[in-house]
Amino acid sequence: MFSVKPGVSILGIQAPLVLGLMVAKQAFEDQGYDCVLTSCTDGTHKADSLHYVGLAADLRTKHLPLGPKARVLAQLRDRLSPLGFEVLYEGAETPQEHVHLEYDPTHGRSGA
C-alpha cells in the first residue's frame, strides 16, 4: 500500500520521482509494510532542495523493524542509484527518521 501523510503536497512532482516512488512502494511491500510519503513539494527544506522542484521526497521508516528497514534501504539503493537517485537514511533512530529520495543524476560525477 502507498499512502500520503495528510497535508503533504505532490503538486509539481516530476516524472523521475514518480518512478522512484513506484520502486519505493514495491520495496516496502516486499517487506510487508506500507510506504508512507511524509514530504514532497511541501514543507521547509534547505534553500536549494530538490523537494521544491518535484525531484525529492521523504518516506516514513519509523514503523519498520531494523531488519526490514535495512532490506528496504538496500533494495532502494540497488534499484534507484543506477538510475540517478540518491537514497539517504536521515535522522536514524529518532522520531524524524526517514528515507530521503532525490533524483539528481549529476550527483557524484566529477566535472558535472
Secondary structure, DSSP 4 states (H G I P E B T S, - for coil): -EEE-TT---TT--HHHHHHHHHHHHHHHHTT--EEEEESSSS---TT-GGGGT-EEEEE-TTS-HHHHHHHHHHHHHHHGGGTEEEEEESTTSTT-EEEEEE-TTTT-TT-
